[in-house]
Amino acid sequence: MSDRRWQYKVVEIDIRMFGGKLSERVQEELDRLGPQGWELVSVVQAAPADALRMFCKREA
């Protein structure tokens, strides 16, 4: 059994008609989280108009 412990973070990116492309906003958020040690694990969008949810983890 591993002694590793993890922290988890869920980041929501709202879908907007105005305010920049979704891909650019996601890239900005990932660029901000990466240096803090967060690793993207999964992305979920339940419906086309629903927020994009990014699930990240980092070692505690």
C-alpha positions in Angstrom: 0.0 0.0 0.0 1.3 3.4 -0.9 1.8 6.2 1.6 1.1 8.9 -1.0 -1.7 11.3 -0.2 -3.5 13.5 -2.7 -5.3 16.8 -2.8 -8.1 17.2 -5.3 -9.5 20.3 -7.0 -12.6 20.8 -9.2 -12.4 23.8 -11.5 -15.6 25.0 -13.4 -15.3 27.0 -16.5 -18.6 28.6 -17.5 -19.8 28.6 -21.0 -20.2 32.1 -22.2 -21.4 33.6 -25.5 -18.9 36.5 -25.1 -15.6 36.7 -23.2 -13.1 34.6 -25.2 -13.0 31.2 -26.6 -13.5 28.3 -24.3 -10.2 26.6 -25.3 -8.3 29.8 -24.5 -9.9 30.1 -21.1 -9.2 26.4 -20.4 -5.5 26.9 -21.5 -5.1 29.9 -19.2 -6.5 28.0 -16.2 -4.3 25.0 -16.9 -1.2 27.3 -17.3 -2.1 28.8 -13.9 -2.6 25.5 -12.1 0.4 23.6 -13.5 3.1 25.6 -11.7 1.1 25.0 -8.5 1.6 21.3 -8.9 -1.9 20.5 -10.1 -2.3 17.7 -12.7 -5.4 17.4 -14.9 -7.1 14.0 -14.4 -10.4 14.4 -16.2 -12.8 16.8 -17.9 -16.6 16.5 -17.9 -19.3 18.6 -19.6 -22.7 17.1 -18.8 -24.5 19.1 -21.5 -23.5 21.5 -24.3 -24.7 24.5 -22.2 -23.3 23.2 -18.9 -20.0 24.3 -17.4 -16.8 22.5 -18.2 -15.6 20.7 -15.0 -11.9 19.9 -14.8 -10.8 17.5 -12.1 -7.2 17.9 -10.9 -4.9 16.3 -8.3 -1.6 17.0 -6.7 0.4 15.2 -4.1 -0.3 16.5 -0.6 
